[in-house]
Amino acid sequence: MKIGLFCLTEHFQGSVQESIMEQLRLVELADQLGFDEAWFGEHHFNGFSVIPDPAAMIGYAAARTGCIRLGTAGFLAPFYHPVRLAESIAVLDNLSGGRINAGFAKGGFAPDTKHFTRDPDNLRNAMFETTEAVDELLHTNNSTYSGAFASFENVNLQPKPFQKRIPFFVATFANPDTIRFAARHGYGLLMSQGASIAECVEAQNLYRSIAKIDPEIVLMRVFCVAESYDEAYSIARPAVDHFVKSMRAVSAQIPQPIYDQEKYDAILLEREAFFDGQKFFDSAILGTPDECIATIKTIQSKLNNIHLVLKPSSSDANQNRLMLSVFNADIRPHI
C-alpha cells in the first residue's frame, strides 16, 4: 500500500499566498517523512481551495523534493487542449526526474463551464476524449488522433516524458461509465473522500470484470489523529464543514441549456453525494492511532492495490504538520 498526501490548498485565514506556501511546505514534510505520493486537486473561481494551476504547484514541489511522486487529482481534462496538456505533463515529468502521476477529472462547476465555454452535459465524454488524446501524445511518436472533442495530426511532442510510461488515473464517484473507460485503457481510479468502502469494492469488481486485473485505487480520506475520537472529530469537523459549504457555494448554479428532468436529477444527486460532509466522516481515518490503524486495516482487507491518500483535516497548518508526523511514527509502522 502506498501512502500519499491530498493537497487542496485550503485558505482558512491570513493571506492566500501563505496558504499556498503552507500547502507546499506540507508536501516537503511528506517527502522528508518518506511518503510515497502527493496529489494536487484543481479548483477554479473560489477563494477557499485556491489551486487553479496544479502544474505550477507540482513544478515548485518537484524542485523542493527528492523522492515523493507528484500527481494530479486531477487535471480538469475538458478545459484543456490535449496537445498543450500533454506538453505540460511531459515537462513536469522531466523536471521531477520521472516522478509524475497523471490524474484526470471532468469538473463541472457552473463557473467552470461558463468561463471555459464547455457544455456541462458532455463533460464526461470530453474527459474521456482528452485523456485518450493525452495518452496518445505522450506515449507514441508523431501522434494522430481524431475524436469528438479533440483532433490533431502528426504531432511530434517535445520533450518526451522522462518515464517510459506515465501512470494514468481517472476520477470517479463510482460511475460505471468511467470505471469501464478506465478498465479498457488500464488506467487507475481516483476515488473521492466520500466514497464508501462498499462503493470502492463495487468499482474494483466492475473494473476486474473488464480488465481481468484489479485497479490501482487512489483513495482520498479525511484524516485526523488525536488522543481520543471525540477530540479528533472536534478538530476535523469545522475544516470539513467549511470545505463542503465552500464547494457547494461554487456549484450552487447548475446550468441547463436543455431541460431534462432525469439528467437534472442525476446531476443534483451526484453533486450532493460528492460533497456530503457526513460521508466524509463515515469514511474518514479518524481518532486515536489505534483507531486509525483499525480503519486502515479494514480498507486493506477489502481493497487491493491501494494508494491511501490522506487529507489532514484541521484549519491549523501546524496541527496538520503534527498529524503527518504522528501518522508516520505511530500508525504507519503498524499497517
Protein Blocks (a to p, Z undefined) as FASTA:
>chain_A
ZZddddehiafbhjfklmmmmmmmmmmmmmmnopabdcddddehiaklgcfblmlmmmmm
mmmpmkbccddddddfklpcfklmmmmmmmmmmmnnopaccdddebjifklmmmnopafk
lmmmmmmmmmmmmmmmmmcghiadddfkbccehiacddddfbfbdcdddddehiaklmmm
mmmnopacdddfklcfklmmmmmmmmmmmnopacdddddddddddfbfklmmmmmmmmmm
mmmmmmmmmmmpccdfbacfklmmmmmmmmmmmmgfklmmmmpccdjfklmmmmmmmmmm
mpghiacdddddbfbfklmmmmmmmmmmmmmmmZZ
